[in-house]
Amino acid sequence: MKKAALYIPVILSLLVLAAHFLRSGDSVLAFASLVVPALLLVPQPWAARLVQLVLVLGALEWIRTLIILAQGRIADGEPFVRLTVILGVVVIVTGCSALVFQTAGFKRFYRLNGRSRGQV
């Protein structure tokens, strides 16, 4: 149950990222963001690292979006603090979602302990 709960921020981060790309008109990246969670079912190190990479890149995309939107709001003289706080939380959650793969259960499942199959 505890390990299953750790999947929630990963999946939610990818779904929110897909919605962001869809709203931006980038259906290819939106589709890719929806397909990536399927890799969570593959107990291979490459699958875990690919999901981590997508989450880190997603956090960087949210930072880029935050900067663009905040600059636009500032230039228009509109309030920007709430937007900054909300997107800042999205950045943190998306970035921290990549860290769940560092937990013992995930390392075991995805074989991220640095040992090959033959080693004990």
C-alpha positions, 0 to 999 in steps of 0.5 A: 500500500505504501509503495502504491501511494508513492506512484500517485504524485508521479502519475498526477505530475505526468497527467498535469503535464499532459494537460499543459501540453494539450492546452499549449496545442502540443498534442504529441507531447501531451500524448507522450506524457500520457504514455509514460506512466505505462513504463511504471509497469516495466521493472527495468532500470531504463524504464525508471530512469526514463520516467525520472528524466521525463519528470525532471524535464517536466519540472524544467518546463514548468519553470519555463512556463512560470517565468513566461507567465509571471513576466507577462503578468508583471509587464501588464501590471497584473497580480502575479504572486498567486500564479508564482506560488501555484506554479512553484508548487507544481514545479516542486511536486513534479521535481520531487516525483522523480525522487520516489525512485530513490526509495528502497522499494522502488530501487528493488522493483526497478533493480536500481541498486547498481548490481547486475542480476548475477550478483548477490 
